[in-house]
Amino acid sequence: MNRQSVPTWTGKALLLLGIGSIVLAFSVSALTAPDITAQSSLNGTDDEEFKVAIGLQSGTNRFGGMDEAHVRMINNTGTTLWEYGDAHAYFDVSVLDNGTVLTAFMKKGYQSGCEPYDTPCSKTGFRLIKPDPEPHVIREYTFPVRSDVNSEVHDVELLPSGEVVLTDMDHERVFTVDGDEITWSWNASSRYDAPPDPTKTDWLHINDVDFLGNDRFLVSVRNAKQLVIIERGAGVQQVINADESKRVLNQQHNPQQLTEDAVLVADSHNDRVVELIRENGDWTPGWTLHDTGEVPFDWPRDADRLPDGRTLITDTLNNRVVMVDENGTELWSHQANYLPYEADYVGVGENATGPVLSTDDSSVNSNSRISIPVVSYLLDSARHVVALPFWVTELHVLVLVGGLISSGFGGYLELTANQ
C-alpha cells in the first residue's frame, strides 16, 4: 500500500484500538472476577470446628517462590495455629493419631553426605514434626538427589508395621524404610522402559503411594498418566488408564481408592477432580468437578473424599484449599499462598475413605474453559512458569496478541507518517 494512500488518522486509531482493547479486556475481567482470596466458612457459619494441615511447596525458582515452604496447621476460620519451615519445599502432610505430622520435604545446601552427587547438594525424604511446645522435628530421613526440581519425595505414609513407605522421583521407585534401613523397593524399570540414567531426566515422576492393605499399594505414575496397584514382592497387579486410546488422566496427583471399582483423582493437567469408575474392565470418568465458587481449578494436586461425602481439594496454582459437598457446591475455602501441594483434614486419617458419588447422571459441572489449539497449550505452559490471575483465559491471550499487533502497526504508521 502506498504510504500516501493511508489516512493520517489510521496510525493513531490502530494504536489506540490495540491499547484500548487490552486495557478493557483485562480490567473488566479483573473487576468482575470473584474474590478468590476471601475466606469462606462452612455453611456460612463457624459452627463446625475443624483443623486442616497444609504442605506448602514454594521455594522453587520456576514458580517465583521465596523459600516460603511450610507445614501449616489452620482451623476452620483460616487462623494459623502453628507452622514450621526450614525447607525449600514441603509436599504430602499426614496428621498421625498422636498429633505429630508426617511430611515429605526437600532442602538445599547440604555440605556432607552428598555422594554420589557434588557438594553442596539437595536432600529429600520425610520429617516427623511435633507441634508442642514449639514445632520441631523429632525424626528425619533423607537421601541426596541430583536436582532440587522433579527429584523430590512427594509422598510418605506410615504403615501399620511401623515402616514408612516413600516415593522417590530421583530413582523412580517406591520403597519402605524401618529406621534408616531400606526394607523393600519396587523399581519402575521393572515395568517401564527406563532411560540410561533416570536421575538425569524427569522420566516418570512417581508422585504418590497409598497403602491399600494386604501388602498392596496404589501408586501414581504421573508422566505415564497411569495408576498402578503393586503387591509387595509380586510387582504390578493392575494398571488403571492402561489403554493409550482410552486414557482419561493427564499428569495426575494423589489418587484415593474409594472401592476396588472407584478411584478419586486430582487430574491435574485436565484441571479437574474426577472419580474413575470401572465398568466391564474399563475405567471411565464419573463424578467430575472442574470449578467451584465460580473459579476454575488450576492444576489441582490433591482431592480427599471425607467419610461424610464432602471432598477437600488442593487447587495449587490458584493457591487455595476448598471443601465441596456432593453437588460440587463450595462449603469452605482458604487462601493458602505459596503453592499448596496437599491438605489433610485432621481426625480423618490417612487411609480413611468416603462414599462413591458417581451415578448414572453424575456430571457435577462441565468444563467452562475453552480450548484453542496452540493458544491453550501456551497458556497452560505459562501458568507453570509465572503466577497468572485465575481469570486469564485464551480469549485474553488472543486480545493481547491482537492488541499488540494493532498497536505495533499503528505505531509504525505514526512513525513513518512523520518522516
Secondary structure as GFF3:
##gff-version 3
##sequence-region A 1 419
A	DSSP	three_ten_helix	3	5	.	.	.	ID=ss1
A	DSSP	alpha_helix	10	32	.	.	.	ID=ss2
A	DSSP	three_ten_helix	42	44	.	.	.	ID=ss3
A	DSSP	beta_strand	51	56	.	.	.	ID=ss4
A	DSSP	three_ten_helix	61	63	.	.	.	ID=ss5
A	DSSP	beta_strand	70	75	.	.	.	ID=ss6
A	DSSP	beta_strand	80	84	.	.	.	ID=ss7
A	DSSP	beta_strand	89	95	.	.	.	ID=ss8
A	DSSP	beta_strand	101	110	.	.	.	ID=ss9
A	DSSP	beta_strand	121	130	.	.	.	ID=ss10
A	DSSP	beta_strand	136	145	.	.	.	ID=ss11
A	DSSP	beta_strand	156	158	.	.	.	ID=ss12
A	DSSP	beta_strand	164	168	.	.	.	ID=ss13
A	DSSP	beta_strand	173	178	.	.	.	ID=ss14
A	DSSP	beta_strand	181	187	.	.	.	ID=ss15
A	DSSP	three_ten_helix	188	190	.	.	.	ID=ss16
A	DSSP	three_ten_helix	198	200	.	.	.	ID=ss17
A	DSSP	beta_strand	206	213	.	.	.	ID=ss18
A	DSSP	beta_strand	216	221	.	.	.	ID=ss19
A	DSSP	three_ten_helix	222	224	.	.	.	ID=ss20
A	DSSP	beta_strand	226	231	.	.	.	ID=ss21
A	DSSP	beta_strand	235	240	.	.	.	ID=ss22
A	DSSP	three_ten_helix	244	246	.	.	.	ID=ss23
A	DSSP	beta_strand	253	259	.	.	.	ID=ss24
A	DSSP	beta_strand	262	267	.	.	.	ID=ss25
A	DSSP	three_ten_helix	268	270	.	.	.	ID=ss26
A	DSSP	beta_strand	272	279	.	.	.	ID=ss27
A	DSSP	beta_strand	282	289	.	.	.	ID=ss28
A	DSSP	beta_strand	291	292	.	.	.	ID=ss29
A	DSSP	beta_strand	295	296	.	.	.	ID=ss30
A	DSSP	beta_strand	300	305	.	.	.	ID=ss31
A	DSSP	beta_strand	311	315	.	.	.	ID=ss32
A	DSSP	three_ten_helix	316	318	.	.	.	ID=ss33
A	DSSP	beta_strand	320	324	.	.	.	ID=ss34
A	DSSP	beta_strand	330	335	.	.	.	ID=ss35
A	DSSP	beta_strand	340	345	.	.	.	ID=ss36
A	DSSP	alpha_helix	375	383	.	.	.	ID=ss37
A	DSSP	alpha_helix	394	417	.	.	.	ID=ss38
###
